[in-house]
């Protein structure tokens, strides 16, 4: 088993800059649910992996993603949030774009024979959907979303389609830890009895089967639940992580999708959306709060790790051949991406 990643890979801003261009820009990212974006002109905007992004439903019915950047002087077009619009108008100088991204108006611009409005439409990102979730990708050369998802649709096919579940809500948990500390943790069950007491009591210990798929880009935990885990989630369940920042849990009674992203070299943000089926109001509230507490427990221990990585005395550790083979796969993918020419 290899050593862990060097400690300074979790604290060096130059490493994060390389990760954004070599890892996050070269993969699909979960934007969020398609729900709420059904009507023409419906839009949602937020910053993901450091990029300001907006998704809008065009008048032609197509869902599109754009960088939330005016082509004139780089002002943000939409404030983070959601709404409806007939036209996308820059609040700085009034440039206006159609919902298809085409520049329609550059008011009081003046005569310039070299200026062609057709060359100054909004900058697009690739967009695709799966299970009612919107994914975006900034790079045109990345494989399409179905190929990128790899084994995940097949693994999920054994469970209820989330489209038949009821959307409950979302939550955001953020804190002072590098995104890789969280994903190191995500890929192993070694910490489960120490960090998640309720979850540890809700699973059958000898029925946890952790497998890797797609050359380690997908790590899946095949689970059997007992006690309140079975009552809220059902008897069987699946947790999976897809490198670099998409994670989900699915069972007969619940589905949770999560986006993991860096928010600075020593800070991360986790955003989760949850759906339920067949649970009463009290069960839904309990399951939703429990899902958030699991993320908070993970982030709590990751913040303690981050403080020690930043202190400067720890250089690297060793990974367990029994418990951390999948964390080693995750770290190998990071090494491969950052060391590539």
N, C-alpha and C positions, 0 to 999 in steps of 0.2 A: 504494500500500500504506500502511496506517495505521502510526502509531507503535505500539510495544508497549504493553501495559498499564503504568500508572504503577508505579514501584518500590514505593511505599508500599502498593499493593494486595496485595503479597506479605508485608507485615510488620505491618499494622495489625490488631489484634484486632477492631476494629469491622467491618472488611470481612469477616472470617471469620464473625462473627455474622450478618451479612446473607446471606452465602453459604449458611450452614446452613439458614436459613429460606426463602430465595428460590431456591436451587439444589437442595441435597440433599433437602430436605423435599418438593420438587415433582417428584422423579424417583424411579424404581425403583432399588434398590440390590441388588447381589448379596450374598446372605447366605452361601451356600456350597452344597456338594453335598447332595442329598436322601438320599444313601447314609448309612446309620446311623440314619435316622429312620423306618424302616419299621414298627417294632413299636409297639403302643399304649403310650403313656406315655413313649416315647423323646423326649428333649429335648436341645436345644443352646442355650447362652446366650453372648452376647458383646456388646461395645460396638461399634456401627457408626456412623460419622459423629457420634460423641458421644452417641448414644442407646443405653441398655441395652436389648437386645432378646433375647427368647427365642422359639424355635420348638418346638412340641410336637405330637406325634401323639395325637389324641384317641381315646377308647375307641370312638368311632363311625367311626374310620378317617380322619377329616379332619385335614389338617395345618394348623395355625393359628400365627399370630405374635402376640405380645403385647409391650407394653412391660414390661420386667422390674422392675416397680414395684408394691409392695403399695399397695392403695387406702386403707389405714389411715393410716400415717405415712411412706410412701414408701421403706420399706426395700427393698433388693434381695431378690428371692425366691430366685433361684438364683445360685450363684457361676458365674463364667465357666467354661465347660467343657461336658460332656455327661454324660448319664446316663439312668436310667429312673425313673419315679415313678408311683404310683397316684393321688396327690393332690399339689397344689402348696401347700406349707406355708411361711408366712413365718417365718423364724428369729427375728424380733424379738418379736412378740406372739402368734404361733400362728394368725393368720388362715389359713384353708385354702380353696383354690380347686380346682374340678374341672379336668380336662384340656381342658374346653371353655371355661374362663375364668370360669365362674360362681362367685360366692362361696358356699361351702357352710357355713362356720363362722366365727363371730367370738367366740371363747371369753371368758367372763366380761365381756362387754361391758356388761351391765346393760340395764334397761328404757329404751327410747327410742322413743316412738310414731312419731317422724318418720323413723326409720331403717328402710329397706327393703333387704334384702340384694340384691335384684334390681338395685338401682341402683349396686352397688359391685363389679361384676365387673371382671376385668382389662381394661385398655385395649388394644384390638386394633389391629393394623396389617393392611393388605392383604397378601395372599400369593398368589403364583402360581409355577409351575415351568415350565422350558423346558430341554430337553436334560439332564434330571436335575439341574438347578441350581435352587435356591430363591432367589426374589427377594422383597423386601419393600418396601412403600411406606407412609409415614405419612399421606399426604394422600388423602382419599376422592375428590377431584375430578380427580386425575391420570388420564390415559388408561390403559386396561387394558394389561397387559404385552405382548400380541402387537402392539398398535398402537405402543407405546413402542419395541419392538425394531425396528420398521420394516423396513428392507432386510436386516437381519442374517440371519433364517432363510433367505431366498432365497439369499444369498451362501454360507451354510454348506451348502446342499443339494447343492452340487457335491462335497462331501467325505464321508468316512466318518462315520456317526452315532457320536458319542462313547459311546452306550449299548452299542456293540459293542466298545469298548476296555476295557482293564483300568486301574482306578484305581491310581496309584502312590503319591501322597502330596501333602503341601502344604508350603509354606514361607512365612515372613513376613520381609519386609525393611522396616526402618523407619529413618528418619534425619531430620536437621535441614534440611528443605527444605519450603517451602510446596507444597501439592498442585498448584497451577497451574504451578510450575516443571517438575514431572514431566510434566504433561499438555501443556504447551508443547512439550516434548521428544518426547513420544509421537506428536504429530501431524506430525512432519517426519522425513525421512530424511537431512537435511543433515549430521547429526552422525555418521552410520553409520560411515564409514571412519576417523573420528578417535577414536571412543569404543568401538566394538565390532569389534576386528580380526578375531576368529574369525568373527563373523557376516558381516562384510563379505566375507570370503573364501568364505563358504558360499552367497552369492546371486549370481545373474547380474546384473551392474550394469544392463544395458540391458533387463532384464525385470522391473524394479520399476515397477509402475503404481499410483500413489497417486490414489485417487478419493474424492470426498465424496458422501454420500447423505443423504437426509432433511434437506435444508436445512443441511447441515454438522454435524448432530448425530452422524453416523457418518462416521468417516474410515477407509478400508480400504486396505491395502497388498496388492496382488495380486503374488505372488512366484513366481520360478522358482529352485529350489535346484540347487547343484552340490556336488561334493566331499562332505565329511562332512554337510553340510546335507541333501543328497539321501539319504544313507545312513540318517540318523536320522529325517528328517521326510517323505521322499518327494520327488518331483520338483517338485510344485506346492504352494503354500501360501497362506494368507490370514492377515494380521494385521488386527485391527480394534479401534477404540476408539469407545465410545458415551458421549457426554457425559452426566453428568459423571465417572463413576467406574468404568465397566465396560470391561474390555479382554480380548481373547482372541486366541489363535493356533490355527489348525486346519489339518490336512493329512491325508493318508491314514494316517499312522502316529502322530499325536500331536494332543492337544488340551490347551490350557492356558487356564484361566479365571482372571482376576485382578480383584480389587477394589482400587481406589485411593481413599483417604479421608484427609481432614485429621485430624490428631491434635494439634491446637493450631495456632496461626497459622504457626509456623515449623517444623512437624514433620509428616511424613506417614507413613502405613503402607500397604504393599502386601502383600496376601495372595493367594497363587496356589495353585491346585489343578491337578494334572496327570494325564492319562490317556495310555496308549500302546497300540499294536497292532502285533504282529508283530516286536517287538524282543527280543533276548536280554537277560539280566540286566545284562551289562556295558554294552550300548547304552542301556538304560533309566537306569542310574545316571549314565552320561555325559550323556545328554540332560537329565536332571533337574538335575544340577549346572550344566550350561551355561545352562539357563533361569534359574536363580538368579543366575548370574554376569552375565547380561544386565541383570537388574533392578539388581544392585549397581553395575554400570558406569554405568547411567543415573542412579541415585541419587547416585553419587559426584560426577558432574559437576554435578548439580542442587544438591548441598550447597555446592559452590564458588560457584555462581551466587547462592545464598541469602545466603552470607556477604557478597558484594559488594552485593547489594540492601540488606542491612541496614546496610552501612557508611555510607550516606547521601549519596554523591556522584553515583552513577548515578541519573538521573531516568527516562529512557525511551530506547529504541533504535528501530531501523527493521527491518522484516521484509523478507526477500528475496522479490521477486515470482516468482522461479523456484522457490525451495526451500521457502518458508514460507507459501504461500497457505492451507494447511490449519490451520496454527497461527493465522493471522489469523482464520479461521472460528471456531476455539475461543475466541479472545479476544473476538470479537464476541458470542458467546453469553453470555460472562461479563458483558460491558458491558450487554447487553440485559437480563439478569436483575437486575443490581444497580441499574440506572437506571430500572427499571420502577416505576410508581407502586404 
